[in-house]
């Protein structure tokens, strides 16, 4: 049974996340100040070290089911999943067109075992 669909308010305020770039001049200066062995490295070399470290952590998180502990007491990082919602997500475009609540039916994205 289709329920009545309430049209979303397109004039409502939108939340915009302010992203901060980590690798900037102040980061490089602070890293050189706190870690004397980085003093001889250029900004590009420090950036490469950070990217390689991120790749290593990413690979370890994927390999270890229970996650990994980050260095410098930053915490733990793991990949989790949540079960699918009971009714699925709302297809807003089609719901607006029909005036009734319509759910997405993404049969292609459920994996091969679901299709057979």
Backbone torsions as a table, in degrees:
resi	resn	phi	psi	omega
1	UNK	NA	131.0	180.0
2	UNK	-85.8	134.1	177.2
3	UNK	-93.7	159.5	176.4
4	UNK	-65.0	138.7	-177.4
5	UNK	-107.8	127.9	178.0
6	UNK	-90.0	121.2	-178.4
7	UNK	-62.5	130.1	179.1
8	UNK	-68.2	148.4	179.4
9	UNK	-79.1	106.4	-177.6
10	UNK	-74.7	-14.4	179.2
11	UNK	-93.3	-1.2	-178.1
12	UNK	-66.3	151.0	179.2
13	UNK	-65.7	146.0	-178.9
14	UNK	-109.5	141.5	176.8
15	UNK	-84.8	128.1	177.2
16	UNK	-117.6	120.9	180.0
17	UNK	-77.7	128.3	178.7
18	UNK	-87.1	109.1	-179.1
19	UNK	-88.6	139.3	179.7
20	UNK	-111.4	135.6	178.2
21	UNK	-84.1	126.1	-177.1
22	UNK	-76.1	-42.6	-174.4
23	UNK	-89.3	86.6	178.0
24	UNK	-130.0	180.0	-176.0
25	UNK	-57.1	-42.2	-178.6
26	UNK	-66.1	-33.5	177.2
27	UNK	-64.3	-46.1	-178.9
28	UNK	-62.6	-42.1	179.3
29	UNK	-64.0	-44.4	179.7
30	UNK	-65.8	-39.4	179.2
31	UNK	-64.1	-41.5	178.7
32	UNK	-67.2	-34.9	-179.4
33	UNK	-70.0	-42.5	-177.3
34	UNK	-80.4	-29.7	-177.4
35	UNK	-123.3	100.0	-174.7
36	UNK	-60.9	-26.7	-179.2
37	UNK	-71.6	-13.1	177.6
38	UNK	-89.2	-5.9	-174.9
39	UNK	-60.5	-31.8	-177.0
40	UNK	-85.5	-9.7	-176.6
41	UNK	-87.2	148.1	176.0
42	UNK	-80.8	169.5	177.7
43	UNK	-59.2	-41.1	-179.8
44	UNK	-63.8	-38.4	179.7
45	UNK	-68.2	-40.7	177.5
46	UNK	-64.5	-41.2	177.7
47	UNK	-60.2	-41.9	179.4
48	UNK	-64.7	-40.1	177.7
49	UNK	-61.5	-44.6	179.8
50	UNK	-63.2	-42.2	-179.7
51	UNK	-66.8	-40.1	177.9
52	UNK	-65.5	-41.8	178.1
53	UNK	-61.3	-42.8	177.9
54	UNK	-62.4	-39.2	178.3
55	UNK	-65.8	-41.5	178.9
56	UNK	-63.5	-45.3	178.7
57	UNK	-62.2	-42.7	179.1
58	UNK	-59.8	-45.6	179.6
59	UNK	-64.4	-39.9	179.2
60	UNK	-66.0	-39.0	179.1
61	UNK	-63.6	-39.6	179.7
62	UNK	-67.7	-38.8	-178.7
63	UNK	-73.8	-37.9	-176.2
64	UNK	-92.7	115.6	-176.1
65	UNK	-61.3	-37.2	-176.9
66	UNK	-88.5	2.8	178.1
67	UNK	90.3	-175.4	-178.5
68	UNK	-134.0	156.1	175.3
69	UNK	-92.0	127.8	-179.4
70	UNK	-78.1	152.2	179.7
71	UNK	-70.2	168.8	177.0
72	UNK	59.4	29.9	178.3
73	UNK	54.9	40.8	179.2
74	UNK	-82.6	-14.1	178.3
75	UNK	118.6	-157.8	-178.1
76	UNK	-118.6	153.5	179.2
77	UNK	-133.9	126.6	177.6
78	UNK	-147.5	161.1	178.1
79	UNK	-98.2	123.4	178.2
80	UNK	-118.8	165.3	177.1
81	UNK	-136.6	157.0	177.5
82	UNK	-121.3	148.8	178.8
83	UNK	-68.2	156.0	178.5
84	UNK	-63.9	150.7	178.4
85	UNK	-67.7	157.6	-175.6
86	UNK	-62.6	-42.4	-174.5
87	UNK	-109.5	-4.5	-179.4
88	UNK	86.0	178.6	-178.2
89	UNK	-89.3	155.5	-178.2
90	UNK	-82.8	134.1	172.8
91	UNK	-89.0	97.9	-172.1
92	UNK	-65.9	-40.2	-178.0
93	UNK	-61.7	-49.5	-179.3
94	UNK	-68.4	-35.0	178.6
95	UNK	-64.0	-40.5	178.6
96	UNK	-65.5	-41.9	-179.8
97	UNK	-62.5	-43.3	-174.6
98	UNK	-90.4	-19.1	-177.6
99	UNK	76.7	9.3	177.4
100	UNK	-127.8	155.9	179.7
101	UNK	-73.9	122.1	179.8
102	UNK	-121.3	134.0	-179.1
103	UNK	-96.6	151.3	175.4
104	UNK	-66.3	143.6	174.0
105	UNK	-126.7	76.3	-177.3
106	UNK	-89.1	76.5	-176.1
107	UNK	-66.2	-29.7	-176.5
108	UNK	-70.5	-22.7	-172.6
109	UNK	-93.4	0.6	-176.5
110	UNK	-85.8	-4.3	178.5
111	UNK	99.7	163.5	-175.2
112	UNK	-66.9	-38.8	-175.5
113	UNK	-65.5	-25.4	178.8
114	UNK	-73.0	-30.9	-175.1
115	UNK	-77.1	-20.7	-176.0
116	UNK	-101.1	NA	NA
